[in-house]
Amino acid sequence: MKRILLLLLPVIALAAGTADQAEHKSKEETLGTLWQASLSDEKNGETEAALAKAAAYAKNGGDAYLASMRAGWLAYGQKKYDDAGRHYLSAARLKGNALSPRLGLLTVAQDKGDVAAAARAGEGVLQLEPTNYRALMAVAWGAYQAKDHHQAEARYQCVMALYPEDTDAISGAAWSAFYKGQKAEAKLLFRRLVSINPDYQYAKQGLEATR
């Protein structure tokens, strides 16, 4: 019996050490566990639980920027756009040079169908990434809807310089030029558009209008 106890002592000591380690996790390990648990809950469709763990992550000293981004993403997934926007805005304030929260604000505004808000968010993105396609198109469309055709054409031209084949940008630039009274320029753009896609919406009408 004594021999058996002697043999078991290393095992008992190892178990005690493992238990002690579990009870004394580092702060980083605790935060990592919460973060991964939030990801797991999201994957399982348990969004509220995922949000709760993201909140716990922040409460326990986790990175406030990451927590705000996580909350914004989860709220967006639930189509709680106001909450998502609030969290993304908070993240943008915490990390002024971060692109992700600005793109989050743009995505939220576009999903809401808020053209003006999307244009504002797009401007925020362009401050950090002047060639961002989504942002340029959002700003161009916002200007077009506001009948600021000079601004709209300028933004569409920026897209065309980067993506000469982009039919949406060609169309936007053509109509902006048309409403500015520059029919010759508009006609060239409409001709280009029709030569790429004859069935593009309103392309033929634009070409007719510039004759």
C-alpha positions, 0 to 999 in steps of 0.5 A: 500500500505504501509503495502504491502511495509513493507511486501516486505522489508525482501524479497527485502533485502534477494534478495539483499543479494543473489545478493551480495553473487553471486558478491563476490564469494570466490576465491575457489568458482570461481575456483570450478565453473570453474573446474566443468564447465570443467568437464561438457563440457567434458561430453557434448563432448565439449573438446575445451571448457573444455580445455579453462576452465581448462586454465582459472582455472590455470590463476585464481590461480588454482592448476597448477598441477591439471590444467596440469593433466586436460589438459593432459587428455583432449589432450589425449582424442583428441589423441593429444599425443605430447600435452598430453605428454607435460602436463603430463611431466609438472605435473610430474615436479610440483609434483615429487612424484605423480604417476598419471602423470607418468602413463599418460606418460606411457599411451600416449607412449603406445597408440602411439606405441612408445616402447622406450618411454613407457619403459622410462615412465615405469621406471619412474613409477617403481621409485615410484611403483616398482610392477606396472604391466603395467610399469614392462611389458612396461620396459620388452618389451622395453628391449626385443625389444632392445635385452637386454634379461638379463634385459627383463628376469629380469623384466618378472620374477618380473611380474611372481613373482607377477602374476605366472599365467600371460601367457604374462610374462611367454612367455616373460621370456621364449623367453628371456632365450632362446635368452640368451642361457639358453635353459633348463630354457626356456624349463621349461617356455615353458612347463608351458606356454603350460600347461596353454594355448596350443594355446598361440602364438609361445608357441609350437614353443618355446617348439620345439626350446628347444628340 
